[in-house]
Amino acid sequence: MQNLFLFIGIAFLFIFIFGRLLEKIRVPWIFSSLIFGFLLSIYNPFISVTTSDTFMFLGELGMYFLLFIVGFEISLQELKKKKIFILKSTFFIILFEALFGSLIIHYIFHYSFLISFLVSLSFASVGEVMLVPLLDEFKILKTKLGRAIVDIGVTGNIFEISILIIVSVIIGSHDPGRIYLTLISLMILFLLTMGFVHFRQEGEQFRFMNVDTMFIFSMFVLFLFLGIGFYANAAPLAALLAGISLKTFIHQRRLNLVEKEVKAISYGFFAPLFFLWVGMSVSIDVLLKYPLVILLIIVVTKSIKIISSYLLGRKELGARESILLGIGLSVKFSTTIIIVNILFQEKFIGIELYSIIITSSVIFNFVVPFIFSQLLVRWKIVDSKSIYKIFKLKV
């Protein structure tokens, strides 16, 4: 048996070095682990390690921690305050892309309309957290354009929660003997979430706890939710609800400190292993077989998002800013990859569609920041000196 510790050490060395290079071109370093996974899918000298139960468990924990963090980003109070423009834009922009994407998936890969729609809806979700650092560096995060991108991305979390609920119910319904256990577990999860929301005033006393104690309490909540969600085949949904519950329950000042601790362990250890696990699942043969399908998905979904953003946002933001809105909303992140991975692991979709969606997501994340920044300068929304400072290589 090969050495798991040595393999993880080699993986993190690659992620560290290649991740630094990716950051130079405004691509998040975390995708270096996905690229390493791609390379291992071509040739893997560590096959006994990467197929072991221990490694797969670590990869799954990475998925749960990422969803836990996404839950931290969702504020139920803030969602209620969103303007009509944001709510309408979120609904139509994501829905239009999901509808057209589902038609492509249905007629090319012959999946049912439900599965096709779930896959395309997850692909239409926005990884706004990836674009926030870029918006901040360009000093447009608090402008109308910047706020619209972030608000639509955050409001789109409603769709992500809905997808996870539907997927959980579908998985449970495939085993009639577990359907009642599934529904009871889901009900307990939602009751716990509402309980944390209802008793948020009692959470004020947690402001006096030190960070270590708060972190332990957060881990208790996460694994409690995961344990209950396990019986409903809904551990991913449980992780998301755990984050939402703590976001509402813990005092904001203490939550910020705990969130830093959770992000450190998630992005520093578990998330890279999850992306590595995902990357290894991709079939290179499929990518060589369906290059035109990948191109079609990228062109169609990007065009739909830009056109719908333009139609909805030109009066509120202006013509050029509405186009930039559509481009910015094209960026993908962990939720897309997580949902597609769940559908693949549960055998609702095959290796062909899985590989194509993952590859398309990675291409978007390489291309979108570059196009977005270039148009910001070309249309004089920011000056060229600012972009030079952002993109110049640091020695």
C-alpha positions in Angstrom: 0.0 0.0 0.0 1.3 3.4 -1.0 1.9 6.2 1.5 -1.1 8.5 1.9 0.9 11.1 3.9 3.6 11.3 1.2 0.9 11.7 -1.6 -0.8 14.5 0.3 2.5 16.2 0.8 3.3 16.0 -2.9 -0.2 17.3 -3.8 0.1 20.3 -1.5 3.5 21.2 -2.9 2.1 21.2 -6.4 -0.9 23.2 -5.3 1.3 25.7 -3.5 3.7 26.3 -6.5 1.2 26.2 -9.3 -1.4 28.1 -7.3 1.0 31.0 -7.0 1.3 31.1 -10.8 -2.5 31.0 -11.2 -2.9 34.0 -8.9 -0.7 36.0 -11.3 -3.4 35.8 -13.9 -6.3 36.4 -11.5 -7.4 32.8 -11.2 -8.0 31.5 -7.6 -5.1 29.3 -6.4 -7.6 26.6 -5.3 -8.0 25.5 -9.0 -4.5 24.3 -9.0 -5.7 21.3 -7.1 -8.4 20.7 -9.8 -5.7 20.8 -12.4 -3.5 18.4 -10.4 -6.5 16.1 -10.4 -6.8 16.4 -14.2 -3.2 15.4 -14.6 -3.7 12.3 -12.3 -6.7 11.4 -14.4 -4.3 11.0 -17.4 -1.6 9.1 -15.5 -1.9 8.2 -11.8 1.0 6.5 -10.1 -0.9 6.7 -6.7 -3.9 4.7 -7.7 -4.1 2.7 -4.5 -4.1 5.9 -2.4 -6.6 7.9 -4.5 -9.1 5.0 -4.5 -8.8 4.3 -0.8 -11.8 4.9 1.5 -9.7 7.3 3.6 -8.9 9.6 0.7 -12.5 9.6 -0.5 -13.7 10.4 3.0 -11.3 13.4 3.1 -12.6 14.6 -0.3 -16.2 14.4 1.0 -15.3 16.4 4.1 -13.9 19.0 1.7 -17.3 19.2 0.0 -19.1 19.6 3.3 -16.8 22.3 4.6 -17.2 24.3 1.4 -21.0 24.1 1.7 -20.7 25.1 5.4 -18.8 28.2 4.3 -21.4 29.0 1.7 -24.0 28.8 4.5 -22.0 31.5 6.4 -22.4 33.8 3.3 -26.2 33.5 3.3 -28.1 36.0 5.4 -31.9 35.3 5.7 -32.4 38.9 6.9 -30.5 40.4 4.0 -32.3 38.3 1.4 -35.6 39.8 2.6 -34.3 43.3 2.0 -33.2 42.8 -1.7 -34.6 45.3 -4.2 -37.1 44.2 -6.8 -34.4 44.7 -9.5 -32.1 42.2 -7.8 -34.8 39.6 -7.2 -36.2 39.9 -10.7 -32.7 39.8 -12.3 -31.6 36.8 -10.2 -34.7 34.9 -11.2 -34.7 35.6 -14.9 -31.0 35.5 -15.6 -30.4 32.2 -13.8 -33.7 30.7 -15.1 -33.1 31.6 -18.7 -29.6 30.0 -18.7 -31.0 27.0 -16.9 -33.8 26.5 -19.5 -31.6 26.7 -22.5 -28.9 24.6 -20.9 -31.4 21.9 -20.0 -32.5 21.7 -23.6 -28.9 21.1 -24.7 -28.4 18.4 -22.1 -31.7 16.7 -22.8 -31.4 16.5 -26.6 -27.6 15.7 -26.7 -27.3 13.4 -23.8 -30.9 12.2 -23.5 -31.4 12.7 -19.8 -34.8 13.4 -18.4 -36.0 17.0 -18.3 -35.8 17.0 -14.5 -32.1 15.9 -14.3 -31.2 18.1 -17.3 -32.8 21.1 -15.6 -31.1 20.4 -12.2 -27.7 20.1 -13.9 -28.1 23.3 -15.9 -29.6 25.1 -12.9 -26.5 24.3 -10.9 -24.3 25.3 -13.8 -26.2 28.6 -14.0 -25.4 29.5 -10.3 -22.9 32.3 -9.7 -19.6 32.0 -7.8 -19.7 35.6 -6.7 -17.1 35.0 -4.0 -14.5 34.5 -6.8 -15.2 37.9 -8.3 -15.3 39.9 -5.1 -11.5 40.3 -4.7 -11.3 41.5 -8.3 -14.1 44.0 -7.8 -12.5 45.2 -4.7 -9.1 45.7 -6.3 -10.8 47.8 -9.1 -12.5 49.9 -6.5 -16.0 49.1 -8.0 -17.2 46.7 -5.3 -19.5 49.4 -3.8 -20.7 50.8 -7.2 -24.0 49.9 -8.7 -22.3 47.3 -11.0 -20.3 45.7 -8.2 -23.2 45.5 -5.8 -25.5 44.1 -8.5 -23.0 41.3 -9.2 -22.6 40.4 -5.5 -26.3 40.8 -4.6 -27.5 38.6 -7.6 -24.9 36.0 -6.7 -25.9 35.9 -3.1 -29.6 35.9 -3.9 -28.9 33.0 -6.3 -28.1 30.9 -3.2 -31.9 30.4 -2.9 -31.7 28.3 -6.1 -28.7 26.4 -4.8 -30.6 25.5 -1.6 -33.6 24.4 -3.7 -31.4 22.2 -5.9 -29.9 20.4 -2.9 -33.4 19.9 -1.4 -34.7 18.4 -4.7 -31.6 16.2 -5.1 -31.9 14.9 -1.5 -35.6 14.0 -2.1 -34.8 12.3 -5.4 -32.0 10.2 -3.9 -34.2 9.2 -1.0 -37.2 8.3 -3.2 -35.1 5.7 -5.1 -35.2 3.6 -2.0 -38.9 3.2 -0.9 -37.8 1.7 2.4 -36.0 4.9 3.3 -38.4 7.5 2.0 -40.0 8.0 5.5 -36.6 8.2 7.1 -35.5 10.7 4.5 -38.6 13.0 5.1 -38.2 12.8 8.9 -34.5 13.6 8.7 -35.2 16.6 6.4 -37.9 17.8 8.7 -35.6 17.6 11.7 -32.9 19.6 9.8 -35.3 22.4 8.9 -36.7 22.5 12.5 -33.2 22.8 13.9 -32.4 25.6 11.4 -35.6 27.4 12.4 -34.7 26.8 16.1 -31.4 28.5 15.7 -33.0 31.4 13.9 -35.7 31.7 16.5 -33.3 31.7 19.5 -30.8 34.1 17.9 -31.2 36.5 20.8 -30.0 33.8 23.2 -27.0 33.5 20.9 -25.9 36.9 22.2 -24.3 35.3 25.2 -21.8 33.5 22.9 -20.1 36.8 22.3 -18.1 36.3 25.4 -16.7 32.9 24.5 -13.1 32.7 23.2 -12.5 31.7 19.6 -11.3 28.2 20.3 -14.5 27.4 22.3 -16.7 28.9 19.5 -14.9 26.8 16.9 -15.6 23.6 18.8 -19.2 24.6 19.2 -19.3 25.3 15.4 -17.9 21.9 14.7 -20.5 20.3 16.9 -23.3 22.0 15.0 -21.8 21.0 11.6 -21.4 17.3 12.5 -24.7 17.2 14.2 -26.4 18.4 11.0 -24.3 16.1 8.9 -25.2 13.1 11.1 -28.9 13.8 10.8 -28.5 14.6 7.1 -26.8 11.2 6.6 -30.1 9.4 7.2 -31.7 11.4 4.5 -28.9 11.1 2.0 -28.8 14.9 2.4 -25.4 15.5 4.1 -24.6 18.3 1.6 -27.8 20.1 2.3 -27.2 19.6 6.1 -23.8 21.3 5.8 -25.3 24.3 4.1 -28.1 24.6 6.7 -25.5 24.3 9.5 -23.7 27.3 8.1 -27.0 29.3 7.8 -28.0 28.4 11.4 -24.7 29.5 12.9 -24.8 32.7 10.7 -28.1 33.6 12.3 -27.4 32.3 15.8 -23.9 33.6 16.7 -23.1 37.2 17.3 -21.7 38.8 14.2 -18.4 39.9 15.8 -17.7 36.4 17.1 -19.0 34.8 13.9 -16.3 36.7 11.9 -13.6 35.2 14.0 -15.0 31.7 13.8 -15.5 32.1 10.1 -11.8 32.9 9.6 -10.9 29.7 11.6 -13.3 27.6 9.5 -12.1 29.1 6.2 -8.5 28.4 7.2 -9.0 24.7 7.8 -11.4 24.4 4.8 -9.3 26.2 2.2 -6.0 25.2 3.7 -6.7 21.5 3.8 -10.1 20.0 3.0 -11.1 22.0 -0.1 -8.0 21.3 -2.1 -8.5 17.6 -1.5 -12.1 17.8 -2.6 -11.1 19.6 -5.9 -8.3 17.1 -6.4 -10.9 14.2 -5.9 -13.2 15.9 -8.5 -10.4 16.5 -11.0 -9.4 12.8 -10.9 -13.0 11.8 -11.7 -12.9 13.6 -15.1 -12.4 11.5 -18.2 -9.9 12.9 -20.6 -11.2 10.6 -23.4 -14.6 12.2 -23.0 -13.1 15.7 -23.4 -11.3 14.7 -26.6 -14.5 13.1 -27.9 -16.8 16.1 -27.2 -14.9 19.3 -27.7 -17.7 20.9 -29.8 -20.2 20.1 -27.1 -18.0 21.9 -24.5 -17.7 24.9 -26.9 -21.5 24.8 -27.5 -22.3 24.9 -23.8 -19.9 27.7 -23.1 -21.1 29.9 -26.0 -24.8 29.3 -25.5 -24.8 29.7 -21.7 -22.5 32.7 -21.7 -24.6 34.4 -24.5 -27.8 33.8 -22.7 -26.5 35.2 -19.5 -25.1 38.3 -21.2 -28.3 38.9 -23.3 -30.6 38.4 -20.3 -28.4 40.7 -18.1 -28.5 43.4 -20.9 -32.3 43.2 -21.3 -32.9 43.4 -17.5 -30.1 45.8 -16.5 -29.6 48.4 -19.3 -32.1 50.8 -17.7 -30.8 50.4 -14.2 -27.1 50.2 -14.9 -26.5 51.3 -18.5 -25.7 49.3 -21.7 -22.0 48.6 -21.0 -22.4 47.9 -17.3 -25.2 45.5 -18.0 -23.0 43.5 -20.4 -20.3 43.5 -17.7 -22.9 42.3 -15.3 -23.6 39.3 -17.5 -19.9 38.5 -17.9 -19.3 38.8 -14.2 -22.2 36.5 -13.4 -20.6 33.8 -15.6 -18.0 32.9 -13.1 -18.5 29.6 -11.4 -17.4 28.2 -8.0 -17.7 25.3 -5.6 -21.5 25.0 -5.5 -21.7 24.1 -9.2 -19.0 21.5 -8.9 -20.5 20.1 -5.7 -24.0 19.6 -7.0 -22.8 18.0 -10.3 -20.5 15.8 -8.3 -23.4 14.6 -6.1 -25.4 13.8 -9.2 -22.5 11.9 -10.6 -21.7 9.9 -7.4 -25.3 8.9 -7.1 -25.3 7.8 -10.8 -27.9 10.3 -12.0 -25.5 11.5 -14.7 -22.7 9.7 -16.5 -19.0 10.4 -16.9 -19.6 12.2 -20.2 -21.8 15.0 -18.9 -19.9 15.2 -15.6 -16.5 15.7 -17.4 -18.0 18.3 -19.7 -19.6 20.4 -16.9 -16.5 20.4 -14.8 -14.3 21.4 -17.7 -16.6 24.1 -18.8 -16.7 25.5 -15.2 -12.9 25.6 -15.1 -12.7 27.3 -18.5 -15.1 30.0 -17.4 -13.0 30.7 -14.3 -9.9 31.2 -16.4 -11.5 33.4 -19.1 -14.1 35.5 -17.2 -11.7 37.5 -14.9 -9.5 38.4 -17.9 -12.3 39.5 -20.2 -14.1 41.3 -17.4 -10.9 43.3 -16.5 -10.1 44.1 -20.1 -13.6 45.5 -20.8 -13.4 47.6 -17.6 -10.4 49.4 -19.1 -11.5 49.5 -22.7 -14.8 51.1 -21.7 -13.0 53.4 -19.3 -14.9 52.3 -16.2 -11.5 52.1 -14.6 -8.2 53.5 -15.9 -5.4 51.5 -17.4 -3.0 52.4 -14.7 -5.2 50.6 -12.1 -5.3 47.4 -14.2 -1.6 47.5 -14.7 -1.0 47.5 -11.0 -3.3 44.6 -10.5 -2.0 42.4 -13.3 1.8 43.1 -13.2 3.9 40.2 -12.0 5.4 40.5 -8.6 9.0 39.5 -8.2 
